[in-house]
Amino acid sequence: MNTAGALGNSYVMPAGLIDSIAMTFASSLVKMRRFADWYQLMHPEEKKKIAALAALEYVKPGSIIGIGTGSTVNHFIDLLAEKMPGEIEAAVSSSEASTERMQQQGIRVIELNDAGRLSIYVDGADESSHQLHLIKGGGGALTREKIIAAASDQFICIADESKLVDTLGNFPLPVEVIPMARNLVWQALKGLGGNPAWREEFVTDNGNIILDIHGLRIDNPLELEDQINQITGVVSVGLFARRPANVLILGGDSGVQKIEV
């Protein structure tokens, strides 16, 4: 056998094998790209954080501002203390939880009665329409949130992009109720076409209870807000249509989106 001659012959790969290797490589490349896209998707908390960071541009040094409640607002409180330490005069808080967090961060908290008119109110939302009508109250602070929003020149709403919806109602609508009127209000809310549920073992900072209305499609937020507010025993409803947000800041995978009306 002529070994040298055999080794000197060039090897030609079969066409079928070339196609198979090419297909395997292409499939692997697609999987790698999909993994890269998945890896680059921003964590929901990061989306909230970039929205909260963007809201700082509305804070004027030396002002008294309103601050809401919730996970997105927690980011705002932390960033306010970090990026603008000592630059605001004070804050008005919508909940005991936010008050405690601000005091821990060295932010002075005062009562609304001592503050007067506020320049801005920064808070999150459970849902927002494109008209900036909101559902709020998942954390149970809806009444105080409504009061501070009404006392503010601008309402800056911060959220992640998943909170923007075409029609409100997928998130259960919270209603704060005087405890003795629970069944009375439940029957009235049932008559509006929803399925109210008592948020058991939860008491608001005002000493009241929450009924969450499931299964509502809210096509007319203004009308529904008025209807629920007229029910005897209702303290407040978590529809912010009469006082919507002025600016909605959404954090998403592509960055920050701002909507103004």
N, C-alpha and C positions, 0 to 999 in steps of 0.2 A: 504494500500500500504506500502511495506517495503522500506522506503526511503534510509536507510543505505545500504541495499543490492543493491539498484539501483545505488547508487553513487559508490559503491565498484566495480562494473563491469568495466573492461577495455574497452576503445573505440578503435575500429579498423577502420582506415581511408580507404575508398574505394580505390582500385587500380587506378581507373580512375582519382580520385581527386589528388592522389599523382603524377601521370604523368602530369596532368595539371599544378600543382604548380611547378614541376621541369622544364617544358618547359617555363613557365613564368619567372622563375628565370634565366634560361640560356639566354633567350632573353634579359632580363634586363642587364645581365653581358656583353653580346656582345655590347649592346648600350653604356654601360659605358666605355668599352674598346675603342670603336670608338670615343667617346667624348674625352677620354684621349689622343688618337693619334692625333686628330684634335687640341686639346689644345696645344700639344707639338710641332706642326709645327711652324717653325720659321717665324716671320714676314719678308716680303721681305726686309725691311730696315735693319733688324738685319743681314740678309745674306750679304748685301752690307757692313755692318760695320765689320763683322768678316773677310771678304776678304781684306778690307782696313787695318785692324789691322795687318794681316799677311804680307802685303807689307812693313811694317816698317822694317822688318829684312834686306831689301835690301838697306836701307838708311845708308850711311856711314857718321859718324860725321865729320863736317868740309867740306863737299862736297857742290857743287851747283847742284841742281836737277831740272828736268823739271816736272811740274805738270799740268795736264789736266783740264777738265771741266765736270761737271755733278753731279748727286746726289751721286754716289758712291765716286767720288773724294772729294766731300764736307766732307764725313766721314773721308777720308784720311787726309785732311787738318786739321780738328779738332783734330784727334788723333795724328798727327805729333806735333801740338802745345801742346797737353796735355802730351804725353809720351816722347817727345824729345825736350823740350823747349830750344831754343837757340843753338841746337846742329848742325844745318846745317848753312853753310855760307850764302846761299841765295837760292832763287828759281826763275825759269823762268816760266812764266804763259802763258797758251794758250788762255786766255780770260779775258776780263775786269771783269767779274763776279768772277772768281777765284782770280784775283789780289786783288779785294776788300775784299774777304773773308780772304785771307792770311794776308793782312795788318791789318785787324781787330784782327787777332790772333797773331799779333806781328812777323810775318814771313817776312823777307826782300825780296822784289821782284826786280829783275834786268832784263835788256834787254838781249836777246840772244846774240846780237852783243858784249856785254860786258862780257859775260860768257865764251865763247869758247865752247869746247867739254863738254858735260854733261855725268855724270856717268850713271844715270838712268832717265827714263821718266815714270811717273806713271799716268795712265789714265784708263778710263772705256771703254765700248764698247756697242753698240746696239745689235750686234750679233758677234759671233765668231765661226769659223769652228774648226774642230779638228786639222787642220794644222796651227791654230792661225792666219789665214787670218780674217780680221775684217771688219764690217761695222760700221762706226762712223759718227758723224755729226748730230745726233738728236738734239743737242743743238746749232748747227750752227757754231761750232768753228773748223770745219774739216781742213781748210787750215793751221791755226796756229798749230793745233795738228800734222799735217803731217810734218811741218817744224821742230818742236821740237823733234818729234820721229826720224827724219833723223839725227838730231844733237846729238843723245844719243847713248851710247854704248849698253845699255839694255833698252828694252821697257817692263815694267811690267804692264800687263793689269789686272784690278780688276773688278769683276762683280758678280752678283748672278747666280746661276746654270742654270736659265732659258735662259741665253744668249748663251749657247752652243748649236749649231745646226749642223745637218749633211750637209745641203746645205744652203748657204747664199741666201738672197733675200726676205724672208718673211717680214723683216723690210724694209720699203722704203729706197732706196739708195739716199742719199743727194748729190747734185752737186752744188757747188758754182759757180755763173755765173755773168759776167759783166752785169749790168742792161740793156744796150742797145742791148745786144745779146740774150735777153730772148727768143724771138720767134725763132730765128735762131737755138739756142741750143735745144729748145723744139722739133723742127722738127727732128733734128739729133738723139736725144734720143728716140723719137718715132720710128725711123727707126731701133733701136736696139731691138725692141720687147717689150719695157716697156710702161707704161702709166705715163708720167711725169706730175707733178702737181706743180704749183707755190705756194710756201709757202708765201701767201700774208701777208702784214703788218709785215714782218720780214726782218730786215737788219742785215747783219753780222757785226762784229767789223771792217771789212775791207771796209764796205760801199757797199757790193754786195748783191745779192739775192740768194735764194736757190730754186732749182727745185728738188723735191723728186720723184724718179722713183718707181712706184708701179708695182707689177706683174712680177718681174724678178725672174728667177731661175738662179742663178749664178754658173754654173758648172765649169767655168774657170775664176777665179777672176783675175789672172795675165793678161790675154788677154783683159778682159773687162776694167780693169783699164787703160791699154794702149790706148784702143780705145776711151774711153771717154776723156782722157787727150789730145788727138789729135784734139778734136773738137774746132774750133775757138770760142772764147768767154768763154770757160770753164776755171775757175781759178784752181779748184781742185775737185776731186771726193772722196767721203767718203769710198772708198775701200782701205784698208790697206793690200795689197797683196805683192807689191814690198818691203814694209817695214812692215812685220807682227810683232806681239808681240813675244818676246823671252820667256816670262813666262805668263801663264794665271792662275790667282788665282780666284777660284770660291767659293763663300759662299753658303752653302746649309744646309738642315735640319740635315745632319749627320756631319757637320763641314766644314772644308776647304779642297778643292781639288786643287792640283797644276799640271799643264800640261806644259811641256817644249819641245821645238823642236830644 
